[in-house]
Amino acid sequence: MERKKRTITEIRESKTSGEKMVYTSVPDYTSAQWAEAAGVDVCVVGDSLAMIAHGHKSTIPATMDMMVMHAQAVRRGAPNTFVLGCMPYQSYHTVESALKNATRFMQDADCDAVKPQGGKSQAHILKALVDAGIPTASHIGLTPHTVAVFGGFKIQGKTAEAALKILEDAFAIQDAGCFMLEFEAVPAKIAAVISEQLEIPTIGIGAGAGTDGQILLSYDLLGVFTDFKPKFTKRYANLTEVAVAGLSAYVRDVKSGSFPDDDHSYGVAEEEYEKFLTLVERRRQM
């Protein structure tokens, strides 16, 4: 039976219903299939794919062309799952560019919503997207697009003043009309207090259990990406270990000559084979 795609209304109502929404970042067709089969509520096409799928050291090299291509693959893999496209670095630095690039996610990749990064300073961008009829979320706390300003990947909101700024960013996002916001790398107690103040649902990554939902990268939680493991990631599988073991067995079989065997090869009728050998011999003698 086909599962029913979650709606913006259902996501909004999770704030009051108490249903914990499950988000996961997926970069490709196959991981999107896995997420849909597992019952994930929202597949996020995150610009983290610049790192996990393309080998870059940060999310900064992600481009709109790259993101749209991956989002199209995710939509094909998860046709009955809500898909959220994350807007990459410098794709929303003006209202004009934000509208143009968000429209690409909606039209070209059939996404259900978009997610830039930022709060108070980006409120005019967020509002313009919402006013244009584009379902929009945002991302505060540790925002990878401005990680250089933070001096690296560091927890945000560790002082009362810094936490208050995150609170103000959260209200600016809500006031702009966004349907959801994400906290990244924020102390659990801070994220919980801010979430309680809001009318829109929150999701967290490294922000504790007090948010209305959670998000992890599928390649992190499945043990596919192993260059490093963030503190907030829980490993539910180790697919890299399984994959390397399988590939190693394949290498051994090919080197030893045990693969492919008859069970993994196609046959031919004996009379046709003999006829072929005769034709080969005639050709050789010409």
C-alpha positions as CSV (number, residue, x, y, z in Angstrom):
1,M,0.0,0.0,0.0
2,E,1.4,3.4,-0.9
3,R,2.2,5.6,2.0
4,K,0.6,9.0,2.2
5,K,3.0,12.0,1.9
6,R,3.0,14.2,5.0
7,T,1.6,17.7,4.5
8,I,2.7,21.2,5.7
9,T,-0.5,21.2,7.9
10,E,0.5,17.9,9.5
11,I,4.0,19.2,10.2
12,R,2.7,22.4,11.7
13,E,0.2,20.5,13.8
14,S,2.9,18.2,15.2
15,K,3.7,21.1,17.5
16,T,0.4,20.6,19.4
17,S,-0.3,16.9,18.7
18,G,3.0,15.9,20.3
19,E,4.0,13.6,17.3
20,K,7.8,13.6,17.0
21,M,8.6,14.2,13.3
22,V,11.5,12.3,11.9
23,Y,13.7,14.0,9.3
24,T,16.8,12.5,7.6
25,S,19.1,14.0,5.1
26,V,19.4,11.8,2.0
27,P,21.6,12.5,-1.0
28,D,20.5,10.0,-3.6
29,Y,17.8,7.7,-5.1
30,T,18.7,4.6,-3.1
31,S,19.0,6.3,0.3
32,A,15.7,8.0,-0.4
33,Q,14.1,4.6,-1.1
34,W,15.4,3.3,2.2
35,A,14.0,6.4,4.0
36,E,10.6,6.0,2.5
37,A,10.5,2.3,3.2
38,A,11.4,3.0,6.8
39,G,8.7,5.5,7.3
40,V,10.7,8.7,7.6
41,D,8.4,11.7,7.6
42,V,10.7,14.2,5.7
43,C,13.6,13.5,3.3
44,V,15.9,16.5,3.4
45,V,18.2,17.1,0.5
46,G,21.0,18.8,2.5
47,D,24.0,20.6,1.1
48,S,26.0,18.3,3.3
49,L,26.0,16.1,0.2
50,A,28.9,18.3,-1.1
51,M,30.9,16.5,1.6
52,I,29.4,13.0,1.8
53,A,28.7,12.5,-1.9
54,H,31.3,14.7,-3.5
55,G,34.2,14.6,-1.1
56,H,34.5,18.3,-0.4
57,K,35.7,19.5,3.1
58,S,32.7,21.7,3.7
59,T,29.2,22.4,2.3
60,I,30.4,25.6,0.7
61,P,31.1,24.1,-2.8
62,A,27.5,22.9,-3.2
63,T,25.8,24.6,-6.2
64,M,22.2,24.9,-7.2
65,D,22.8,22.6,-10.2
66,M,24.3,20.0,-7.9
67,M,21.5,20.4,-5.4
68,V,18.7,20.2,-8.0
69,M,20.2,17.1,-9.6
70,H,20.3,15.3,-6.2
71,A,16.8,16.5,-5.3
72,Q,15.5,15.1,-8.5
73,A,17.0,11.7,-7.6
74,V,15.6,11.9,-4.1
75,R,12.1,12.7,-5.4
76,R,12.3,9.6,-7.7
77,G,13.4,7.5,-4.8
78,A,10.8,8.8,-2.4
79,P,7.7,9.7,-4.4
80,N,5.4,9.5,-1.3
81,T,7.6,11.4,1.1
82,F,7.8,15.1,1.9
83,V,11.0,16.4,0.3
84,L,12.7,19.5,1.7
85,G,15.4,21.1,-0.5
86,C,18.2,23.0,1.3
87,M,19.4,26.1,-0.4
88,P,23.1,26.1,-0.9
89,Y,25.7,28.8,-0.1
90,Q,25.0,32.2,-1.7
91,S,21.9,31.0,-3.4
92,Y,19.6,33.3,-1.4
93,H,21.8,36.3,-0.6
94,T,19.2,38.6,-2.3
95,V,15.5,38.3,-2.6
96,E,15.8,38.0,-6.4
97,S,18.3,35.1,-6.2
98,A,16.3,33.4,-3.4
99,L,13.1,33.4,-5.4
100,K,14.8,32.2,-8.5
101,N,16.6,29.3,-6.8
102,A,13.8,28.3,-4.6
103,T,11.6,28.1,-7.6
104,R,14.1,25.7,-9.2
105,F,13.7,23.4,-6.2
106,M,9.9,23.5,-6.5
107,Q,9.6,23.3,-10.3
108,D,12.6,21.3,-11.5
109,A,12.9,18.9,-8.6
110,D,9.3,18.7,-7.3
111,C,10.4,19.5,-3.8
112,D,7.6,20.3,-1.2
113,A,9.5,23.1,0.5
114,V,12.8,24.8,0.8
115,K,15.2,25.7,3.6
116,P,17.7,28.6,3.6
117,Q,19.8,29.4,6.7
118,G,19.5,32.3,9.1
119,G,17.2,34.2,11.4
120,K,16.8,37.9,12.0
121,S,19.2,39.0,9.4
122,Q,17.5,36.8,6.8
123,A,13.9,37.5,7.8
124,H,13.2,39.7,4.7
125,I,14.4,36.8,2.5
126,L,12.3,34.3,4.3
127,K,9.2,36.5,4.2
128,A,9.7,37.1,0.4
129,L,9.8,33.3,-0.2
130,V,6.7,32.7,2.0
131,D,4.8,35.6,0.3
132,A,5.6,34.1,-3.1
133,G,3.8,31.0,-2.0
134,I,6.9,28.8,-1.4
135,P,6.7,26.8,1.8
136,T,9.9,27.8,3.7
137,A,11.8,26.6,6.7
138,S,15.0,27.9,8.2
139,H,18.1,26.8,10.1
140,I,19.7,28.6,13.1
141,G,22.4,27.9,15.7
142,L,25.4,26.5,14.0
143,T,24.8,27.5,10.4
144,P,27.4,25.8,8.1
145,H,27.2,28.7,5.5
146,T,28.6,31.1,8.1
147,V,30.9,28.7,9.9
148,A,33.9,30.8,9.1
149,V,32.4,33.6,11.1
150,F,32.0,31.3,14.1
151,G,35.6,30.2,13.8
152,G,34.8,26.6,13.0
153,F,32.1,24.1,13.9
154,K,31.4,25.2,17.4
155,I,28.3,24.9,19.7
156,Q,26.2,28.0,19.6
157,G,24.2,29.6,22.5
158,K,26.5,28.7,25.3
159,T,26.2,32.1,27.0
160,A,22.9,33.7,28.0
161,E,23.4,36.5,25.5
162,A,24.2,34.1,22.7
163,A,21.2,32.0,23.6
164,L,18.9,35.1,23.6
165,K,20.1,35.9,20.0
166,I,19.1,32.4,19.0
167,L,15.7,33.0,20.6
168,E,15.3,36.3,18.7
169,D,16.3,34.5,15.4
170,A,13.7,31.9,16.1
171,F,10.9,34.4,16.5
172,A,12.0,36.3,13.4
173,I,11.7,33.0,11.5
174,Q,8.3,32.4,12.9
175,D,7.2,36.0,12.2
176,A,8.4,35.6,8.6
177,G,5.8,32.8,8.1
178,C,8.1,29.8,8.0
179,F,6.4,26.5,8.9
180,M,9.4,25.0,10.8
181,L,12.9,25.7,12.0
182,E,16.0,23.7,12.7
183,F,18.4,24.1,15.6
184,E,22.0,22.8,15.0
185,A,24.6,22.4,17.8
186,V,22.7,24.3,20.5
187,P,22.7,23.2,24.2
188,A,19.7,20.9,24.8
189,K,18.2,23.1,27.6
190,I,18.5,26.2,25.5
191,A,16.8,24.6,22.5
192,A,14.0,23.2,24.7
193,V,13.2,26.6,26.2
194,I,13.1,28.3,22.9
195,S,11.0,25.6,21.3
196,E,8.5,26.0,24.1
197,Q,8.1,29.7,23.3
198,L,7.3,29.1,19.6
199,E,4.1,28.2,17.8
200,I,5.9,26.5,14.9
201,P,7.6,23.1,15.3
202,T,11.3,22.8,15.7
203,I,13.7,20.0,14.8
204,G,17.1,19.5,16.2
205,I,20.5,18.1,15.2
206,G,22.8,18.2,18.2
207,A,20.1,20.1,20.1
208,G,18.8,17.6,22.5
209,A,15.4,15.9,22.9
210,G,13.4,19.0,23.7
211,T,12.6,19.9,20.0
212,D,9.5,18.7,18.2
213,G,11.5,16.4,15.9
214,Q,14.9,15.2,15.0
215,I,17.2,15.2,11.9
216,L,20.3,13.2,11.2
217,L,22.2,12.5,8.0
218,S,21.3,9.1,6.7
219,Y,24.9,8.5,5.7
220,D,26.0,9.3,9.3
221,L,23.5,7.1,11.1
222,L,24.0,4.2,8.7
223,G,27.7,4.3,8.9
224,V,28.2,5.1,5.2
225,F,30.2,8.3,5.7
226,T,33.1,7.6,8.1
227,D,35.5,10.5,7.6
228,F,34.4,11.7,11.0
229,K,31.5,11.2,13.4
230,P,29.8,14.2,15.0
231,K,29.1,13.9,18.7
232,F,25.3,14.1,18.1
233,T,25.3,11.2,15.6
234,K,24.1,7.8,16.8
235,R,25.3,4.9,14.6
236,Y,22.4,2.5,13.9
237,A,24.3,0.5,11.4
238,N,27.8,0.2,9.9
239,L,27.2,-0.2,6.2
240,T,30.8,0.8,5.3
241,E,32.1,-2.3,7.2
242,V,29.6,-4.5,5.4
243,A,30.4,-2.9,2.1
244,V,34.2,-3.3,2.5
245,A,33.8,-6.9,3.5
246,G,31.7,-7.6,0.5
247,L,34.1,-5.9,-1.9
248,S,37.1,-7.6,-0.3
249,A,35.4,-11.0,-0.9
250,Y,34.7,-10.0,-4.5
251,V,38.4,-9.1,-5.0
252,R,39.5,-12.4,-3.6
253,D,37.1,-14.4,-5.8
254,V,38.2,-12.6,-9.0
255,K,41.9,-12.9,-8.2
256,S,41.5,-16.7,-7.5
257,G,39.4,-17.3,-10.5
258,S,36.4,-18.6,-8.6
259,F,34.2,-15.8,-9.9
260,P,32.3,-15.8,-12.2
261,D,31.3,-19.5,-12.1
262,D,28.7,-21.3,-14.1
263,D,25.9,-20.1,-11.8
264,H,26.8,-16.5,-12.7
265,S,27.4,-16.9,-16.5
266,Y,25.1,-17.3,-19.5
267,G,25.1,-20.5,-21.5
268,V,24.6,-21.2,-25.2
269,A,23.2,-24.3,-27.0
270,E,25.9,-26.7,-27.8
271,E,25.1,-26.9,-31.5
272,E,25.3,-23.2,-31.8
273,Y,28.6,-23.1,-30.0
274,E,30.0,-25.8,-32.4
275,K,28.7,-23.8,-35.4
276,F,30.3,-20.7,-34.1
277,L,33.7,-22.4,-33.7
278,T,33.4,-23.6,-37.3
279,L,32.7,-20.0,-38.5
280,V,35.6,-18.8,-36.5
281,E,38.0,-21.3,-38.0
282,R,36.8,-20.4,-41.5
283,R,37.4,-16.8,-40.9
284,R,40.9,-17.5,-39.6
285,Q,41.8,-19.4,-42.7
286,M,40.6,-16.7,-45.1
